[in-house]
Amino acid sequence: MMEPISLILTALTAGTMAGLQETASIAVKNTYQGLIALISKRFNKDTKANATLEGYIEDPKTWEKPLEKSIKEFNLSTDKEVLAIAQKLLDLLKESENYTKYKVDIQGDVQGFIQGDNAKVTMNFNKPPTSRKK
C-alpha cells in the first residue's frame, strides 16, 4: 500500500492528467474535483496552503514539497476521508482504459529496459574489454 502523502499527491497528479483528457469519465472528473474541494476545505481558508494546492495542480514538480508540507501541517495524511477519496480516484483511473501507471519516453539507443513494480533484473551486456596501453 502506498504511503498516505504519496497517495494524495499521486491521486492529484493522476487526476489532473486524466481531467485534461476529453475521454475521462464523469466519475473520474467528479471524484478529482471532490478531492480538490475536500483538501481545500481541510486547509480551512489558509491562503498559503490553498496556494500550494493550486500551484501543485499547475506545476507538480515545483510545488510538490510545499504541498507536502501543507498536507503534514493540516494532518491530511491521517484524514480518512481524504485518503478514501484519493484511493477511490486512483481505483477509478485504473478501471478506465486511459490509465497508464508508467509514462515512458525513450530517446536514443537503449540496450535494456525494464518497466514494472518490484522488477529484479540483472543485465549483462557483452561489451568487449578496452585495451589498456601502458
Summary of the structure (lengths in Angstrom):
residues: 134
radius of gyration: 19.9
end to end distance: 54.9
largest distance: 70.7
contacts: 308
relative contact order: 0.16
helix: 58%
strand: 0%
